[in-house]
Amino acid sequence: MEVNINNNLRNTKFSVLDLVPVAQGSTPLQSIQKSMELAQHVETLGFERFWISEHHNMESLVSSATPILIGHIAQGTRTIRVGSGGIMLPNHAPLIVAEQFGTLETLFPGRIDLGLGRAPGTDQLTAKALRRNRTETVHDFPNDITELQTYFSKENRNAAVRAIPGEGLNLPLYLLGSSTFSAQLAGSKGLPYAFASHFAPTHLHEALRLYHQNFEPSEQCNTPYTIACVNVIAAETDEKARHLETSLQQLALGIIRNTRKPLPPPVKSMDGIWHEMEKAQIQNMMHYSFVGSKETIKAQLSDFVTNTRVNEIMAVSHIYDHNDRLKSYEILSSL
């Protein structure tokens, strides 16, 4: 059994999704500095990529100016791929995204990924402030992706509107999703697909099935490529990892109660903090959370990769203490 686990995970890439969380008692600047330290740390550990996700109007996260942070992280690292997990395309004009990421790819050639999502990355009121008078329809996201691909293409050089820099650059696109819509779209466009199973586990298997079923080879991808984002909290023992997990559970409780605050320190027990219904809701939301020692995590992730056939695991780790977070990724890299 040990041989099967090792062979299974040896062929799986590991990456990081960073939301640039603000821990209780920390400042936004300290949080950004810790994200840089994390990126440098996982680069030395051999991780594939480091993605930052776009969120707005959240006291617990400071990843709103995503392209700026991507440039900052890329400047402070040397080899790891850096990108968006993702840019919420309905919040932006495709031309602006093409120019921003064209500039990033020009500055850091061969290291920039552009992951695209269709959720707002915030509440509806903030989304309205971002989008002003724009009303999104079901057709907008596919059309915006096509427009974005056009701006990056060499064929657009004679067009009236061009993305400079950006035009003609070989910048890989990834579609992100938590439902079957983006899965089918990614498959039909021949793009890699990343599923947000770290907070929306319900449609993971169906989305992956539809992605493979609808996949059409493209210039970027000859074969399907899938990424699953999951929660990972690894520690020296199962007991310590479960203790660290209570920070994530408290954060999730704030989401469902709409009382979002900076990431709190872990507690001895969640009993008395959440109600049974809230506990069940959070356990369902965080279904794909891999928590424990190296041996526990290895067995859990091996089963997950076997069942999903994903090419890459993208880990997000909401851990209060920065050193514990660094250690968690260190353990993950050693599987």
C-alpha positions, 0 to 999 in steps of 0.5 A, spaced: 500 500 500 505 504 501 508 503 494 501 505 491 501 511 495 508 514 493 507 512 486 500 516 486 503 522 489 509 522 485 506 524 479 502 529 482 504 536 482 503 541 488 501 548 488 499 554 493 493 558 493 494 564 497 488 569 499 493 573 503 489 572 509 490 577 515 491 574 522 488 577 528 493 582 530 496 583 524 496 588 519 495 588 511 502 590 510 505 584 515 500 579 511 503 581 504 510 580 507 508 573 510 505 571 503 512 573 500 515 569 505 511 563 503 512 564 496 519 564 497 519 558 502 514 553 497 519 555 491 525 552 495 520 546 496 519 545 489 512 547 488 509 548 481 505 555 482 503 560 487 496 563 485 493 569 489 485 570 488 481 576 487 477 578 493 474 585 495 471 588 501 473 583 506 477 585 512 480 578 513 483 578 506 488 583 502 488 580 495 483 585 492 489 588 487 491 581 485 495 583 479 499 588 483 500 582 488 502 577 483 508 582 480 510 583 487 511 576 488 514 574 482 519 580 483 521 576 490 521 569 487 525 566 481 523 560 478 516 558 481 510 560 476 505 566 479 498 567 477 491 568 479 486 563 482 483 567 479 481 574 476 474 575 476 473 576 469 466 579 470 469 585 474 474 587 469 474 589 461 478 584 458 482 589 455 485 591 461 486 584 464 490 583 457 494 589 458 495 587 465 497 580 464 501 582 458 505 587 462 506 581 467 508 576 462 513 581 459 516 583 466 517 575 468 517 571 461 514 564 462 512 565 469 505 568 469 499 564 469 492 567 468 486 563 472 479 566 470 473 566 474 466 568 473 464 569 481 464 576 483 469 575 489 465 579 494 458 581 496 453 583 491 453 590 493 461 591 492 460 587 486 455 592 483 460 598 485 466 594 481 461 593 475 458 600 475 452 599 470 454 592 467 449 587 468 452 580 467 448 575 462 450 567 462 453 569 455 458 574 458 463 570 461 464 565 454 464 571 450 469 575 455 474 569 454 474 569 447 475 577 447 481 576 451 484 570 447 483 575 441 487 580 444 493 575 446 493 572 439 498 574 434 492 575 429 490 581 432 495 585 430 491 589 425 485 590 429 483 597 431 483 595 439 490 591 441 493 589 448 500 592 448 504 589 451 500 582 451 499 581 444 502 575 441 505 572 448 504 565 450 500 566 456 496 560 459 489 561 461 486 557 466 478 556 467 476 556 475 469 554 477 465 551 483 460 548 478 459 544 472 458 551 467 465 552 467 467 545 467 464 544 460 466 551 458 473 549 459 473 543 456 470 545 450 475 551 449 481 546 451 483 550 457 486 547 463 480 547 469 481 548 476 475 546 481 474 550 488 473 544 492 476 547 498 469 551 499 464 548 494 465 540 494 458 538 491 459 538 484 467 536 484 466 529 481 460 531 476 464 537 474 471 533 472 467 528 469 463 533 464 470 537 463 473 530 460 467 528 456 467 535 453 474 536 452 477 538 445 484 539 444 487 546 443 493 550 441 494 550 449 492 543 451 492 537 447 490 533 453 485 535 459 489 538 465 485 538 472 487 542 478 483 541 485 484 546 490 483 543 497 484 545 504 491 542 507 493 543 514 499 538 516 502 538 522 507 533 526 501 530 529 494 529 528 492 532 534 496 538 533 493 539 526 486 538 528 487 544 533 490 548 528 484 547 524 479 550 528 482 557 526 479 555 519 473 553 522 472 559 526 473 563 519 468 559 515 463 560 521 464 568 520 462 566 513 456 563 514 454 568 519 456 574 515 461 576 521 467 576 517 473 578 521 481 576 521 483 569 521 483 568 529 488 563 533 486 556 534 481 554 540 481 548 544 474 546 542 469 549 537 464 546 542 460 552 544 462 556 539 458 553 533 451 550 533 450 543 531 447 546 524 452 550 523 457 545 524 454 540 519 454 546 514 461 548 515 463 540 515 460 540 508 463 546 506 470 544 508 469 536 506 475 536 502 480 538 508 486 534 509 488 535 516 493 531 520 500 528 520 504 526 514 502 519 514 495 521 515 495 527 509 499 522 505 493 517 505 488 522 504 491 525 498 492 519 495 485 516 495 483 523 493 487 523 487 485 516 485 478 518 485 479 524 481 484 523 477 487 530 478 493 532 475 495 537 480 493 539 488 493 546 489 493 547 497 490 553 501 492 553 508 488 557 513 493 557 519 494 562 524 501 562 526 506 563 520 511 558 522 505 553 523 503 555 516 510 554 513 511 547 516 504 545 513 507 546 506 514 543 508 510 537 510 506 537 504 512 537 499 515 531 503 509 526 501 
